[in-house]
């Protein structure tokens, strides 16, 4: 799990304790889901960038799609 997703997951897990302490109103389920989706999108974007960079570094002769069948 990426750092952003882990942070969102940790925050979601802490909400009941924070609400019980009176630190504010608990987040709604929709807001929690939006935060988790934002974290997931950030992780996927970072993964896509990493994969694109790895593909750019791979020589043409080693790419499976460039080999004749």
C-alpha positions in Angstrom: 0.0 0.0 0.0 1.3 3.4 -0.9 2.1 6.1 1.6 -0.9 8.2 0.7 -3.2 5.2 0.9 -1.7 4.1 4.2 -2.1 7.6 5.6 -5.8 7.7 4.5 -6.3 4.3 5.9 -4.7 5.3 9.2 -6.9 8.4 9.4 -10.0 6.4 8.7 -9.1 4.0 11.5 -8.5 6.8 13.9 -11.9 8.5 13.3 -13.9 6.6 15.9 -11.4 7.5 18.7 -11.3 11.1 17.7 -15.1 11.3 17.6 -15.3 9.7 21.0 -12.9 12.3 22.4 -15.1 15.1 21.1 -12.4 16.4 18.7 -15.1 17.2 16.1 -17.8 15.5 14.1 -16.8 12.1 12.6 -16.3 12.1 8.9 -19.1 10.7 6.8 -18.6 7.5 4.9 -18.7 9.4 1.6 -15.9 11.7 2.6 -13.8 8.8 3.8 -14.3 7.0 0.5 -13.4 10.1 -1.4 -10.1 10.4 0.6 -9.3 6.8 0.0 -10.1 7.1 -3.8 -7.8 10.2 -3.9 -5.0 8.3 -2.2 -5.5 5.3 -4.6 -5.5 7.6 -7.6 -2.2 9.2 -6.4 -0.7 5.7 -5.9 -1.8 4.6 -9.4 -0.5 7.8 -11.0 2.9 7.2 -9.3 2.9 3.6 -10.4 2.1 4.5 -14.0 4.9 7.1 -14.0 7.3 4.4 -12.6 6.3 1.9 -15.3 6.6 4.5 -18.1 10.1 5.4 -16.8 11.0 1.7 -16.7 9.7 1.2 -20.2 11.7 4.1 -21.5 14.9 2.7 -20.0 14.4 -0.8 -21.6 16.3 -1.2 -24.8 14.1 -1.9 -27.9 15.7 -5.3 -28.4 14.5 -6.4 -25.0 10.9 -5.3 -25.3 8.6 -8.3 -25.9 6.4 -6.4 -28.3 9.3 -5.7 -30.7 10.2 -9.4 -31.2 8.8 -11.1 -34.3 6.5 -14.0 -33.7 
